[in-house]
């Protein structure tokens, strides 16, 4: 599969914490897999952190219907993995062509079994994003905007997935290449539907994104539900701020430079950290620091924070984006700076 480095995504999703582990595999902090979906025969590249420098790491795979499969060579000998000087282990595994579809889990652990990392990925025949024509939009995905210049934040909302199921997402580019979305603006790697089966996500197009029509595909790992939406990047068209999401509020909604804007957002994991950034009127994205403290949800999953508009900020409509570090839940709320 061909991956492109110019396209990143901020993915907005809510999940039910109490049933997450029974529905879709979670990934440990610092663990990645690329791509996160592919047919039998796909080569998946993994990284896992938290090991001691240079220690030996052993890997096995939990395969649907086949139990535990060792990471071994053609002669049947285990393939040892060595962590690097920073304690990161990396390896590539090609799923045999006769293996079944389903949710797989890579398990990496050191010899003492004190450090153990589990990484989930999807093997599914017939849904590989690589080297296939872009599918036609399904017609039941809300998008905003439909067209924008490079640098636009495109937001999407759809439904029909199982509660809290993991969703794989990729994008077909105008030149026929395909990009998985394994990492978003906050470094998250797992995408999940909400308790009601809804899915919200955001695609941030960098300033170097080529013009053309793009097609985003979202596939439920368990249900196989597929939703398709297209969007267009074109130099010279007007910039549009990202659409607000549910359960996010700001007071006041408008004020001059120097105003302290107070934000509230719900639906995060209890006590999780929340990352924030701002989408500016010119389409650029800026990381910001809340007044006085880091943003963290309380025991009910509610986050509150304030940001003071600098005296040099230009007038215009801004969009505050907040994303849960663990849940990947994202909220967007617009506010206006006006003299």
C-alpha positions in Angstrom: 0.0 0.0 0.0 1.3 3.4 -0.8 1.2 6.0 2.0 1.5 9.7 1.6 3.0 11.9 4.2 1.3 15.1 3.3 -2.1 14.2 4.6 -2.9 14.0 8.3 -6.2 13.7 10.1 -7.8 14.8 13.3 -10.5 12.3 14.0 -13.4 13.1 16.2 -15.0 10.1 17.9 -16.9 9.2 21.1 -16.7 5.7 22.6 -18.2 3.9 25.6 -15.3 3.2 28.0 -17.0 0.4 29.9 -17.4 -1.8 26.8 -14.5 -0.7 24.7 -12.2 -3.7 25.4 -14.9 -6.2 24.6 -15.7 -4.6 21.2 -12.5 -3.5 19.7 -8.8 -3.8 20.7 -7.3 -0.7 22.2 -3.7 0.3 21.5 -1.2 1.1 24.2 0.2 4.6 24.3 3.0 4.8 21.7 2.0 1.7 19.8 1.3 2.0 16.0 0.4 -0.1 13.0 0.5 1.0 9.3 -1.8 0.3 7.6 -4.5 -0.5 10.1 -6.6 -2.4 7.6 -5.8 -4.7 4.6 -6.6 -8.1 3.0 -4.7 -11.3 3.6 -1.3 -10.9 2.1 -0.9 -7.3 3.4 2.4 -6.4 5.2 1.7 -4.5 8.4 4.4 -2.4 10.1 4.3 -2.1 13.9 6.0 0.0 16.6 5.7 -0.5 20.4 7.4 1.7 23.1 8.2 1.3 26.8 10.8 -1.4 26.7 14.3 -1.2 28.1 17.0 0.0 25.7 18.2 -2.9 23.5 16.3 -5.6 25.2 14.8 -8.6 23.4 11.1 -8.4 22.5 9.0 -11.4 21.5 5.9 -11.1 19.3 2.9 -13.3 18.8 -0.4 -12.7 17.0 -3.9 -13.5 18.1 -5.7 -14.7 15.0 -9.5 -15.2 14.7 -10.2 -18.9 14.6 -6.6 -19.9 14.8 -5.6 -18.9 18.3 -2.0 -17.7 19.0 0.4 -17.6 16.0 4.1 -17.2 16.6 6.1 -14.6 14.8 8.5 -17.0 13.2 10.7 -17.5 10.1 10.1 -20.1 7.3 12.0 -22.7 9.4 9.7 -22.2 12.3 12.2 -20.4 14.6 10.9 -17.4 16.6 12.1 -14.0 15.2 13.6 -12.0 18.0 13.0 -8.2 18.0 15.5 -5.9 19.7 14.3 -2.6 21.1 16.3 0.5 20.1 18.2 2.8 22.4 14.9 4.5 23.3 13.1 1.3 24.1 11.1 1.2 20.9 10.6 -2.1 19.1 9.7 -2.2 15.3 8.8 -5.1 13.1 6.8 -6.0 10.0 4.4 -8.9 9.6 2.9 -10.2 6.4 -0.5 -11.9 7.0 -0.5 -15.2 5.0 -2.9 -15.3 2.1 -5.0 -18.1 3.5 -5.6 -16.5 6.8 -9.2 -15.5 7.7 -10.7 -12.0 7.9 -11.3 -10.5 11.3 -9.7 -8.4 14.1 -6.1 -9.4 14.8 -4.0 -8.5 17.8 -0.2 -8.2 17.8 1.2 -8.9 21.3 4.8 -7.7 22.0 6.4 -8.5 25.4 9.9 -8.7 26.9 11.3 -11.9 28.2 10.4 -11.2 31.8 6.8 -10.4 30.6 6.8 -7.2 32.7 6.2 -5.1 29.6 3.4 -6.1 27.3 1.9 -4.2 24.4 -1.2 -5.1 22.4 -1.9 -3.6 19.0 -5.2 -4.3 17.1 -5.5 -4.3 13.3 -8.1 -5.4 10.8 -7.7 -8.1 8.1 -10.6 -8.2 5.8 -10.8 -9.5 2.2 -12.3 -7.2 -0.3 -11.9 -3.9 1.5 -8.2 -3.1 0.9 -7.8 0.6 0.1 -4.6 0.1 -2.0 -4.7 0.3 -5.8 -8.4 0.2 -6.2 -10.7 2.8 -7.8 -12.2 5.3 -5.4 -15.7 4.2 -4.4 -18.8 6.3 -5.0 -20.0 8.4 -2.1 -22.7 6.7 -0.1 -24.8 9.8 0.3 -25.4 9.6 4.0 -22.4 11.5 5.3 -22.6 15.1 6.3 -19.6 17.2 5.4 -18.4 20.8 5.9 -17.2 22.3 3.7 -17.6 20.5 0.4 -14.7 22.4 -1.2 -11.9 24.4 0.3 -8.3 25.6 -0.4 -5.2 23.7 0.8 -5.1 24.1 4.6 -8.9 23.6 5.1 -10.2 21.5 8.0 -12.9 19.3 6.5 -15.3 17.8 9.1 -17.6 14.8 8.6 -20.4 13.1 10.5 -22.1 9.8 9.7 -23.9 6.9 11.5 -24.8 3.3 11.2 -21.9 1.7 13.0 -22.1 -0.6 16.1 -21.8 1.1 19.5 -18.2 1.9 20.2 -16.8 -0.2 17.4 -13.4 0.6 16.0 -13.5 2.2 12.5 -10.7 2.1 9.9 -10.5 5.2 7.7 -8.5 6.0 4.5 -8.5 8.6 1.8 -8.3 8.1 -2.0 -6.3 11.0 -3.6 -6.8 12.4 -7.1 -3.7 10.7 -8.5 -5.1 7.3 -7.5 -2.9 6.8 -4.5 -4.4 5.9 -1.1 -3.4 7.2 2.3 -4.3 5.5 5.6 -5.0 7.8 8.5 -3.0 6.1 11.3 -2.1 9.3 13.2 -4.1 12.5 13.8 -3.2 15.9 15.0 -3.0 14.7 18.7 -1.1 11.5 17.9 -4.0 9.2 18.3 -4.2 6.0 16.3 -7.5 4.3 17.0 -10.8 5.6 15.7 -14.1 4.6 17.4 -17.9 5.2 16.8 -20.0 6.7 19.6 -22.5 4.8 21.9 -25.2 5.5 19.3 -23.0 4.3 16.3 -22.2 7.8 15.1 -18.8 8.8 13.8 -17.3 12.3 13.6 -13.9 13.0 12.2 -11.9 15.9 10.7 -9.3 15.8 7.9 -6.8 18.6 8.1 -5.2 19.4 4.6 -1.8 21.0 4.8 -0.9 24.0 2.6 0.9 21.7 0.1 -2.1 19.4 -0.6 -2.6 19.1 -4.4 -5.9 20.3 -6.0 -8.5 17.7 -6.8 -11.3 15.5 -5.6 -10.6 13.2 -2.6 -12.7 10.3 -1.3 -12.7 9.3 2.4 -13.8 5.8 3.3 -14.8 4.6 6.8 -15.3 0.9 7.5 -16.6 -0.6 10.8 -14.1 -3.3 12.0 -16.9 -5.5 13.4 -20.0 -4.6 11.4 -18.3 -4.1 8.0 -20.5 -1.0 7.7 -19.0 1.3 5.0 -19.5 5.0 4.6 -18.0 7.0 1.8 -17.8 10.8 1.3 -15.9 13.0 -1.2 -14.5 16.5 -0.8 -12.5 18.9 -3.0 -9.3 20.8 -2.5 -8.8 23.8 -4.8 -6.5 26.8 -4.6 -8.3 30.1 -4.6 -11.7 29.2 -3.2 -12.8 30.8 0.1 -11.7 29.4 3.4 -14.5 27.9 5.7 -14.2 27.4 9.4 -14.8 23.8 10.7 -18.3 23.0 11.8 -19.2 23.0 15.5 -19.8 19.7 17.1 -22.3 18.7 19.8 -21.7 19.2 23.5 -19.2 22.1 23.3 -20.0 25.6 24.5 -18.3 29.0 24.9 -19.0 32.2 26.9 -19.0 34.8 25.5 -19.3 33.9 21.9 -17.8 37.2 20.7 -15.4 39.7 22.2 -12.5 42.1 21.4 -8.9 41.2 21.8 -8.1 40.7 25.5 -11.4 38.8 26.1 -11.2 35.6 28.1 -13.3 33.0 26.4 -14.5 30.2 28.7 -15.1 26.8 27.1 -16.9 23.7 28.3 -17.0 20.3 26.5 -18.5 17.0 27.5 -18.2 13.3 26.5 -14.5 12.7 27.4 -13.1 9.8 29.5 -13.2 10.6 33.2 -10.1 12.4 34.3 -8.3 12.2 30.9 -6.1 14.9 29.5 -7.4 17.0 26.6 -5.4 18.6 23.9 -6.5 21.9 22.4 -5.7 23.9 19.2 -7.3 26.7 17.3 -8.3 26.9 13.6 -7.7 30.6 12.6 -9.7 32.6 10.1 -6.9 32.4 7.6 -7.1 28.6 7.7 -3.9 28.0 9.7 -3.9 25.8 12.8 -2.2 27.0 16.0 -1.6 25.1 19.2 -2.6 27.0 22.3 -2.2 26.8 26.0 -5.2 27.2 28.3 -5.0 30.1 30.9 -3.4 28.8 34.1 -3.4 25.0 33.7 -3.4 22.0 31.4 -6.8 20.9 30.2 -8.2 17.8 31.9 -11.7 16.3 32.1 -13.2 15.8 35.5 -14.7 12.6 36.9 -17.8 13.0 34.7 -15.8 13.5 31.5 -16.5 17.3 31.4 -13.6 19.6 30.5 -13.5 23.4 31.2 -10.8 25.8 30.3 -10.3 29.5 29.3 -8.2 31.1 26.6 -7.5 34.8 26.4 -7.5 36.4 23.0 -4.1 38.2 22.4 -4.1 41.8 21.6 -2.6 41.2 18.2 -5.2 38.7 17.0 -7.0 39.8 13.9 -10.8 40.0 13.8 -12.6 37.0 12.6 -14.3 33.7 13.4 -12.0 31.1 15.2 -12.7 27.5 15.9 -11.5 25.9 19.2 -10.8 22.2 18.8 -10.4 19.9 21.9 -9.5 16.2 21.7 -9.3 13.6 24.5 -5.8 12.1 24.7 -7.2 8.6 25.4 -10.7 8.6 24.0 -9.9 10.6 20.8 -13.3 12.3 21.4 -13.1 15.8 19.7 -15.3 18.9 20.1 -15.3 22.0 18.0 -16.8 25.4 19.1 -16.5 28.6 17.2 -15.9 32.0 18.8 -15.4 35.5 17.3 -12.8 38.1 17.9 -14.2 41.5 17.0 -13.1 45.0 17.8 
